Structure formats: structure tokens, C-alpha cells
Amino acid sequence: MSDMQMTTIAPGVENETAGPVCEATMVQQPSVIVMGGQQFKKDPPCYRKCLCPCHTVFFHEGCGGSCIAACFLGSCYTMLCWTPQQIPL
């Protein structure tokens, strides 16, 4: 099923009522930065760096030295020391 295709959750109910009861559209907008024709991940927002430092670094760069530092040092590390890498898509 494509991102733009609409589906009816309860198809049998359409026959019993005047029309579709519930329709859903699934569209996911990528968080992408385009520089020089190459696409990169967007930097995480400040509220995520402050509230969930370990998860923010993990979901942006994966498990590594920065993630371990964020787990031990918390938001002080992510807000003051960590510079998110430009990760190509």
C-alpha cells in the first residue's frame, strides 16, 4: 500500500451506512536536509536533547561513544558538548 492510498478500516460497514465510517491516510514526512544535492538527517531539536539525551543521541547516531557519554553525563553533554554528525541518507 502506498503512502498516499486511503483505506477504510471497516469495509463491511460501508454497505450498511451511507458511506465510509473511518478513513485513514498515512503520510510520513522525512526529516531531511539537502546540501549540495546530498541529503542528511536533520539535527534533533533542543527539547529532545534536554529531556531525553541518551535516546536522542542513540536515534541520531546509533550506539557509540557519544551515546555512552550522553547516558552518563545527561543533558549537560547533549546541550553543551555534543555536536550532531551530518549523517547522509
N, C-alpha and C positions, 0 to 999 in steps of 0.2 A: 504494500500500500504506500503511495507517495505521501509526502508531507502535506500537500495541498488537497488531498482527496478527503471528502467528508463521508463519514459513515454514520449510520443510525445504530444506536445502542440496542434498541429493542425493535427489530424489524417486523415482528408479528403484530405489534401494537398499531402500526400504521394502517393496517387493514380495518381495524376496529374503531379507529378515531378519524378525525377529519384530516389528519396529516401527521408528519413526523413528530414524535414526542420529545426526543432529545437528540441533538446532533452535536458532534464534537469535531473540532479542527485541530490537528496537531502541527504546529509550526515551531521549529526551534531556530532561534536566531543565533548564529555563531558569534563568539566574542573574538573578533579577528581584527588585527591592524595590518594594513597593506603599506609596505615601504619598498619603493623601488621595484615593484612588481612581485615581491615576495611577501607572503602572508605570515604574520606572527600572532601568537596568543596575546590577548590584552593583559595588562597588569592588573592584579587583584585590587579591589577598592580598599580604601583605608579602614572602613569599619570591619572588614574581614580580617585585615592584618591585626587590628586591635583586639577583636573579640575571639577569634579562632586562629591564633598564629600557626600552630602546628599543622592544622588541616589546610590552611591557605598555602603554605609552602609546599606541602605534600601534593595538593591538587594542581599546583602550578608547575613544579619542577620534578616531582617524584621524591622518592626516599633517597636521602643523601646527607651530606654534611650540613647543609642549610636546614634541612628538616629536623635533624637531631638538635642543632643549635636552637631552633625555634621551640622545640619541646622542652628544653631545659631552661632557656632564658625568657621564653614567652614573648609577650607583645613588645617588650623593650628591644628585643632583637629585630623583630619584623618592622617596627616603626622607625628605629634609629639606624640600624646597621645593614639590614638586608636590602639588596637591590635585585628585583626580579629579573631573571635572564630573559632575553628575547628568544623564545623557542619557536622555530619555524614549524609550520603545519605541513 
